[in-house]
Amino acid sequence: MKRAVKRLPFELPPTAMERIVALALEEDLGSGDLTTEACIDGDARAVAHAVARGPIVACGGPVFGHVFARVDASLAVEAHALEGERVGRGARLWTVRGRARSILMGERVALNFVQRMCGVATQTRAYVDALPSGSGTRITDTRKTTPGLRALERYAVRVGGGRNHRDDLGAAVLIKDNHIAACGGVRQAIERARARAPHTAKVECEVDSLEQLEEALATGCDIVLLDNMPTALVAQATARARGKALVEASGGVTLERIAELARAGVDAISVGALTHAVPAADVGLDFEP
């Protein structure tokens, strides 16, 4: 990339990006590109611009560049928008120059990635912007990600101003309703987790009632996840947990509820819709005549 992008607190893991891009290119170019090879001369040159078709948060520049670098290392990619920058309709995000065949071969894969990533970043920014001014509540994602694309989608959440929850099942202890059912109760599940998990791991437990909350707090839970609670109940639970455990609200969270949940005092709001229900951003690749 000719223009350095803004450094973020969390960067895109390069090995994950390389693996995902390689798989996508193999899927699309495994048997070549019959149309491009038939229509375009091998020495033809081109310049193409990735353009936003509507207002979005720019995201995915490193992936865009890596796609074209893997197709043809001689291609040059220039960034016009910083990662996390709001851009309007018609804004140029990135430009790629070089062999026309190579650009056409990488076009669809590059756009698939950045449309998805810009969509996630734009959706996340909307949820973050819905927090009341001065709020310390965090907007976080969940594990409801597209299989194989978690690293890219979680990066996009960070670019949009959100935070990441646990990366995978081995990253943290999170006792859910089915764990509780299988163990025979909240206390039993937390006690078993305390006894068997590494001493460095915090224990989070999902609760759906004030009774379960009190049991979790009494057993020494570090974090409580308030599952699908109405806002009035969230406020009661948060007051009871204050000073004893961190509080996360989850389940049934919509953009319209963000401000009221934050005012209820929760430390974090986890939103599956940041990744599993987000529309792709409309980004096109326009060739210069």
WOZI-V418569 format. One record per run of one state. SS is the DSSP state (@ for helix, = for strand, . for the rest). FROM is the first residue (numbers start at 1). TO is the last residue. If there is no record, write none. Layout:
SS|FROM|TO / SS|FROM|TO
//
This chain:
.|1|13 / @|14|29 / .|30|33 / @|34|39 / .|40|44 / =|45|52 / .|53|55 / =|56|57 / .|58|60 / @|61|71 / .|72|75 / =|76|79 / .|80|85 / =|86|87 / .|88|91 / =|92|99 / @|100|129 / .|130|137 / =|138|140 / .|141|149 / @|150|159 / .|160|162 / =|163|163 / .|164|172 / =|173|175 / .|176|176 / @|177|183 / .|184|185 / @|186|196 / .|197|202 / =|203|207 / .|208|209 / @|210|218 / .|219|222 / =|223|227 / .|228|230 / @|231|241 / .|242|245 / =|246|250 / .|251|254 / @|255|263 / .|264|267 / =|268|270 / .|271|271 / @|272|274 / .|275|282 / =|283|287 / .|288|289
//
